[in-house]
């Protein structure tokens, strides 16, 4: 029995250490299979000797029997909210108030700065280093006991790190935020709509819903994580600063904000605020601002509290990326490949600093799965420069006047019967002469990363189509100054400049030409791969799906689309006309063996000496690859200014970090 107890203790320590490396450091040192083997051994021993089960056993993370209800507990130290600063002026006002309350007319306060996570605040109580109880924030004074659910979160240690025993306090309450990572949230919503369940409106709601499950086994299935941001009760240890206290929390086994830093004075605060807002889209989790705290705990005590918020901290909020507005109508848009996409017409709303009046609804199936009705109040989301999306309807706000949208069976532009192959979500217009397809395809062809014809924007393309001067992309090269100069708003000089731009585009690299053709599933990367494998269009005319599938990074759908395109008589006629008009396609040099061949790069932050696109092209010209995410397979991370979470992850995984100068030096060596 003594040996069994020792083995159970050893297994608990081993598994908790490996869990910490996997979920907190993102740096596992054993395989999943090895972990599972140790876990099964522990389960078997605990089932045979339940009296030997330890309070910090990792088997508790799978969840336990459902509860009938949650029990309420009073917070020994209230979980107060923070006052908000909505812009830079209000951050400056906060700094001035701190100085005034400290009776300092001038000077620079040292602040700690960290992400303001957009999740669910909880408090974790540890006694003698063991996790005893976890509470929700509740009303700030009383919270609900969700201990069993919190134990399922691998980023919450069941016991504080054993390599810091001498610093473990008698009692400590760790305050922090439970989050749902964005990528995993998107996967959860995708699975929910597939199974007929309503999607969560945002990661915060998903985290909250997961924590409020009476059955902790359901919570255990949700990939939640946790970041520590402060303390409640603290007995047996003292700190001088908030910054130091979070570093101790990290030593005990908790994640803390990767952006945790210090700033002296308001000018440094504002610089960090601008940098963080610019980088928010690169983070793997939701943030809605920064939390700024006076770093000195002694000064915090001097400053004290208002009724419900501290005077020594503030939440510096970013412009929102999510809002609620009314869905006025659903209109259909026909793309260059014939894809018919429903677009939400919205009551204009400012989201993320931009007024949004239209948002994508993706396809007919998505409308049905989300249960969106015309007239609904809906959650809309904008991230970066991507077109906003309708996330979910607010069902509780309905008043009975809402109407179901019926997806048509014919193209809204040319009235051709729509084609929706079995197994595909998108309906398409099959008519090659559909005016909407022509417009979208021509607009794509002339775009900067394709043929790059300056002066041919959407308005000019519309004008040329309306005047019946063009019908497809090849007609662009038959235009003359005489035919253009009398068009409304054109004039002789504009016509001359446009013809010169068209003539200039006649010399084009093979990869840009393939991308410009608008072949389904062929983006810039795929076009470059094809251009490196084949010398010219004639080779592609005879290629089979089987041959294409042998090419690295070419999947079945792309192979099918490319093969179909180059067998289509109408597409081949357009290409022939382009060649007859004098299009000169430059073969792409096949990359020779270089030191970068096969190496995977990730670019993050702002590059000053070259654009991201230029860096990408240079890497690919040397047979390297560019990825959008950091993983164990990443060879180099090129970190520019304002590098964020990708840099943190690369450091944790031991990926080689290159500054922009390092990167340029590496290129020169090739």
N, C-alpha and C positions, 0 to 999 in steps of 0.2 A: 504493500500500500504506500509506503514511504517513497519507493522508487517511482511509482505511478504518479504520485503528487508532484514529485520533482520534475517528471517528464511533462506533465500538464503545464506546470509553471514555465518550463523551458520553451514549450511550444507556443504558449501565449506571448512570451517575450519576443520570440523569433517572428511570429506572424504579425505582431503589432509593429515591429521594426520594419518588416517588409511592406506592410500596409502604408506606413509613414513615407517610405521611399517612393512608393508607387503613386499615392494620392496627393501627397504634399510636395515632395521634391520632384516628382515626375521623372525619377531616375531609378527604376527597378534594377535589382542585381540578380534576381532569379526569374525563371520563366513562370508563366501562368500555371503550367502543368505541375511544376515543383511546388508552387504555393498551394495549389489544390490538394496535392498529396499530403502536405503537412496539415492542412485544414481538416481533411477527412480523418486523419489519425487523431487529431484533437477531439473532433466530434464523437468518434467511437469511444475514446477514453471517458469523455464526459457523460455519454449515455450509459456507460457501464458503471461509472462512479460519480453520480450527480452531486454527491456531497463534497467532491473535490473541485467543482467548477468555480473559477475565479470571477470576481466582479468585473475584471477588465478583459474577460475572454472575448476574442474576436468573433466567436459564434453568436454573440448577441446581436451582431450587425445584420443578421438575416431577418430580424423581427420576431415578435412574440405574439401571444394570444391577443385577439382584439379587446379593446377596452369598451366599457359601457359609456363612459364619458370622461372628460378631462377634469382633473382636480385643480383648483385655484390655489395659488400661493402668493403671499405678499413679498415684494422685493425688499430686502433689507436696506439696499441703497436704491432709490428710485431710478428708473431708466427714463431720464428726461429727454425731450426732443431738442432739436437745435433751431436757432433762428436762421433765416435764410438771407443770403446776399444774392440778388438776381443779376447783378452786373458788376463791372469793375468799380464803378463809383461807390457801390454799397460795400465792396471789399475795403476800399479806402476809408469809408465811414467807420467800419468795424475797427480798423487799426487805430483810427483817431479816438474812438471810444475807449479802447483798451488803454491807450496812453493817458487819456483823461482820468479814467478810473484808478490808474496807478499813480495819479498826480504827477505825471511826467509831461512836461510841455513839449519835449522833443526826444529824439532817440529812436533806436530801431529794436523792436522786440524780436526775439527768436521764436519762430513758429515751427510746429511740425505740420506736415501736409500729407494727406493720403487720399485715396479714392473714396468717394461717397458711393458705396455700393447700393444698387437698387434691388434689394432683396428683402429678407425678413429678419428683423433684429431678434436675437435671443440672448439669454444669459445662462452660462454653464457653471455650476458649482462643483468645485473639487475639494475634497477633504483628505488630508494626508496624501495628496497626489492622485486620488481616485475620483473618477467622474460619478457624482452622486445624484445630481438633479439638473434638468434643463427646463427653463421657463420661456414662454413667449414674452414679448414686451407688454402686451395687454394695454392697459390705460396708462402705463408708466409706473404705477404703484402696485398693481396686482397682475400677475400673469398666469397662464395655464401650464400645467406640468405636461410636457411633451417629451419626457426623458427617453421613453422607449423608441420614439421616432428619431430622436437625435442620435441615439446609439447606432443607428443604421448608417450614419454618414461617416465614411471612412476618413474624412479630413478632420474629424473631431476625435482626438485621442481619448481612449477609455482610461488611460493613466498618463500622467505627465512624464516626459522623457526621463528615462532612468539615468542618463549620463549627466543629469543636473540635479541629482538627489539633494545635494547640500543646499540648493537654493529653493527647493519646493516648500511653499508656505503651508501652514496648518490648514487654512481655509483660503480659497481664492475663487472669485467669480470672474470668469472671462466673458466679456461682452463682445458680440460680433454679429456677423450677417450670414445667413444661409442663402446661397445663390444657386440658380439653375444656369449652368453654362449655356451660352447662346446656341452653339452647334448641337448640343444634346437636346435643348428645348425645341429646336426646329424639327429634329427627328421624332421627338415625342408627339408634337402636334401632327406631324405627317402620319404617324401610326394611329393617332386618335381619329382623324378624319377618315382614314381607311376603314376603321372599325365602326364608323357611324357615330362616334362621340364628338361633342362640340370641342373645338380647339381652345386652348388657354389663350387669353388675350395678350399676355406677355410673360416673360420669364419670372417676374416677381409673383404674379398670380399662380403660376405653376409651382413655385417654391412654397407659397403659402398653402395652396391646396394639398401639396404633398405632406407638409408638416401637420396638417389638421386631420389626417387620416386616423380613425380610431383603430384601424388594423395596421400595425407598424410593418407588416410584411409587404403591404402596398408601398409604403414609404421606402422600404429597402430596395424596391425595384427602380426607384427614381435616382438618377445620377447627380444628387445634390452635392454641393461642396460648402465649405465654411471658411471665412476670414475673420480673424480676431481684430478688434479695433480699440479695446480698452478694458477697464476693470471695474468691478463693483466692490464687494467686500474683499479685503486684502489683509490677511493676518500672518505675521511671521517674516515679512520681507518689505523693504522700502526701496523706492526709486526717487531719483532727483528730477527726471524728466519723462515726459510721455514717450518720446523717441526711444529712450533706453528701456522703458517698460515693454514696448512692443517687440524690441529685440529679444527681451527675456521670454516673452510669449512664444516667439519663434523658436528659441532654444528649448522650450518645453514641448514643441511638436506641432505648433499651430502655423497655418498660413497667415501672413499679414499682407497688406497692400504692397504690390511690387513697386508702386510709385512712392512709397514712404520716403520722405526726405525732409530737409529743414530749409527754411527760408528766413533770412534776416531782413526785416523791414518790409514795407509794402511794395517796393519796386520789385524785389525778388519774388514776393507772393504773386504779383500780377504776371510776371514772366512765367512762373510755373502754371498758373491758371490758363494762360493762352496756350502753352505747350500741351497741357493735358486735354483741353477741349479739342485741339487739332488732332490729337492722337486717340480720342475715345473710340473711334470706329475700328481701331486695330486690336482692341481688348477682347478677350474671349468671354467676357461677362458684361452685364449691364452696369453702367455707372451713370449717375445724373448730375455729377458735380465733384467737387473736392471738399473734404472736411479740413478746416484750418483750426488749429488749436495753439494756444500759448503753450510753448513746450515745457517751461518750468512748472513743476507741480506746486512749488511754493507760491509762485505768482498766481497760479490757478486758484489756490486757496484764498489768496488776498482778494482776488477779483470776485469770487463767490458766484451766487446764482440769482437769477430772476425767479419768478414764480414757477415757470416750467422749462426754463432753459438756462444754461451756464452763460456767464458774461465773457468767458475765456475761449469760447469756440463758436464757429459759425459754419453753416453749409453754404459753400459758394456754388450755386446751381449753374448748370449749362443750359443752353437753349434746348427745349424739349424735342425729342424725336418721335414722340407718340402723342396723339390727341384724339378727341372724340368729335365727330361732326356728322352731318346728315347726308345720306346717300340719296341724291336727287334723281338720278337716272342711271341706266346701264346702256352704254353704246358699244358698237362693235367696230374693231379696227382690223383691217386686212394687211398682213405683213408681206414682205418680199417673197417668202416661200409659200404664200397662200394661207398661212396660219391665221385663223379668225380668233381674235383675242377680245374678251369683254373688258371694257374700261369703265370704271366707276366715275360718274360725274358727281362731284361733291360740293357741298356748301363750302366756299373757300375758308381755309383755316391755316394759320401760321404754324408750321411744324419745323423744328430744327432751324429756325431763322428764315425759312422760305414759305411763301404762301402756296398752299397745295389746293388744287381744285379738281385734279384727276388722279386716279390710282388704279393699278392693275388688279384684276380679279382672276387672272391666269387662264381659266378655261371653264367650260360648262360644268364639269364634274366638281370643280372647286367651289362654285357658287352653291351647288346642291349640298355638298358636304358641310359647308360652313353655315348653310341655312340663311343666306343673306337675301333680304327682301328690299325692293325699291321703297324708299321712305324710312328705312331703318336709321337709327343712330348707330354709327359704326366706329370701331377703333381703327385708326389709320396710323401707319408707321412709315417713317422716312429715315433711311440710313445712308449717309454719304450722298453721292450723286445718283444713286439708284432710284428709279421711278418708285414713288410711294406705293404701298400695298394695303389693301383692306385686310385687317387681321381677323376681326370677328364682329358680329352684330351685338348690340346691347338688347337682348331679348326682353328684359324687364321694362324697357322704355317704350315698348310698342303700344299703340293705341287703337289698332284695328284698321287703320287706313293704309297700311303697307300692302304692297302688291308683289306677287311672284313674277320673276323674270322668265319668260319663255324663250329659249334659244332657238333661232330660226333654222330651217332646213336648207335655205338658199343663201348665197353670198349677198351681203347687204349692198354691194356695189354693182355687180354684173348679173345678179340673180341666178347664177349657175348653181346646180345642186351641190351642196357641200359634201365632201368626202371625209369620213371618219373611220379609218381602218380599225378593226377589232384589236383591242389591247392598247390603243393610243388615246390620250386624253384630249388631243387638239383636233378640232375640225378644220379642214382646209378647202380653199377654193381651187379646183383643178384647172380652171380656165387660164391658159398661158397668156391670153390677151386681156385679162382683167385689168382695168385701168388702175385699181388700187395697188395691185402687185407691181405693175410697171413703175408707178411712182416710188414705192418703197425700194424697189430694186435699183432704180436709177440713182436715188438718193444715197443708197449704200455704195454703189459703184464709184461715185464721185467723192466719197468721204476721204478724210485726211489719211487714214491708214490703208486705203485702197488705191484708186487711181489718183486721188489727191488733186482734183480740179478746182482751183480757187475761183470763187465767184459763182459757183453753181450750188446755191443753197436751196432749201425747200421751196421758197417762193418762186425762184427762177425756174426750177424744175416744173412746178405747177403751171407756170405761165407757158412754158414750152409745150406741155401736154395739152393745155387748153387751146393753144393756137394750132394744134395738130402738126407741130414741127418735128416731134419725136414720138416714137412708140415703144422703143426698147433702147438698151444701152448703146447699141451700134450706131443708132441714128445721131448720137451726139457728134460723131466724127464727120457727119455729112453737113453739119451746119456751116453757114458762111456769114461774114459780116453783113452782107446785104440783107440776108433773111432776118437778122437780129436787130439791126439798128432802128427799125421802125416800130419795134414792140413797145408797149406801154412801159415807161420808166427805164428804158434801156439807153438809147442814144448811141451815137457813133463811137465815142471813146470806150464806153462800157462794152459794146459789142466787140470792138477790136481787142480789148483786154481778155474777154472771155474766150475768144477764138485762139488767142495766144496761149492761154492756160490749157485749153483742150489739146492744142498741138504739142505742148510741153509734156502732157501726160501720155503721149504715144510711146514713149520709151519707159518701160515698166519692168520691174523684176518679176520673175516667174511666180514667186510666192505671193506677191501683192496682186498679181493678175488673178491667180486662183481665188484669193480671198475676195477680190472685187466682184467676181462672177456671182457671188451670193449662193454658193452651193450649200444645201442644207447640212448642218452639223460641221461645216468647215469654217472654223475661226482662224485667227492669225497663226496660232501655233500649229494647227493641223495643216494649213496651207504651206507653212514652211517645211514641215515633214514631207509632204508630198513633193514639193519642189526639189528637195534634196534627194529624193528617190527616183524621180523621173526627169528626163531632160527637157521634154516639151509636151505640148497638148496631144500630139500624135501618139505618144506612148500611152497616155492616159485613155485614149479612145479605145484601146484594145485590152485594157487591164480588166481582170476579173475580180469578183469579190474575194475569192480565195487568195489571190495574189496580194490584195490589199490587206487582208487579215494577218498576213505574215509580217507586216510592218509594225514595229514597236509603237504603241500608243494609238493605233488605229483599231477601233472596236467594230462590232458587227453592224450597228446602225450607220456609222460613218461610211464603212465599206460599201454598204448597200446604196446609200445616197450618192456617193461618188460614182459608182459603177452605173447607176441609173441615169445620172446627169449626163455622162459622156456617151450614153447610148441614145439619148433623146435627140431626134432629128432637128427639132426646133432650136434646141440649145446649141447644137453643132453649127447650125446655120448662122446664129448670132455670132459665134466665135469666128466663123469663116469671114463674115462681113467685117468684123473688127480687124482681122488680119489684112483684108483687102484695102481697108482704109489706112493701112500703114502702121498699125500697132507693132512695135518692136519689143518682143519679150526677151529679156536678158536672163539666160540660165543662171540658176543659183549655184554658186561654187559649193561643191560637196566638201564638208569640213574634213580636213586631214587629221591625222592623229596628233592631238595636242595634249598638254598636261591637264587640260580642263575637260577632255572628252569624257562624257558620262557623269561629270561632277554635278551635284545638285546645289543650286544657290537659292537663297531667299533674300529678297531686298526689302528693307524696312526703313522708315524715316525719310527725311528729305535730303536728296543728294544735291550738292551745290555746283559741281563741275560738269555734270552731265545729267540728263533726264533719266528717270526710271526706265522709260522705253528704250533709250539709247543704251543703257547698261544691259538690258535684256537682250537686245539685238546683238550686242558684242559678245555676250556669253554664248548665245546660240550659234553665232558664226564660228565659235571655237569648239563646237560640239558639246557645250555644256547645256544644262537644263535649268530652267527657272521655275520654282514652285512658289505657291502662295502661302504655304504653311510650314512651320518648323516641325521636324520629326527626327527620329534617330538616324534616318537616311540622309539628312541634310549634311552636306560637306562644308559649306560656308554660309555665314549670315553676313551680308553687307549692311552695316548699320550707319545710317545717315543721322541728321539732326532729328530730335524728337522721336527716337526709336523707343517703342513701348514694350508690350507684353511679349512680342516675338523675340526681342533681345533677352528678356528675362528667361524665357523658356530655353533659348539656345544656350545660355550660360548654364542652366540646370542640366542640360543634356550633354554638355561638354562639346558643343559645336564650335568650330573655329570662327571667331568674330573678326571681321575685317572692317576697318574704317574706310572711308572713301579713298583716301590716299593709298592705303594698303591694297585696295581693290585695283586701283589704276596701276600700281606697281606690279601686281600679279598679271594683269593683262599685258604689260610690256615684256614680261618674261616669256610670253608664248611665241 
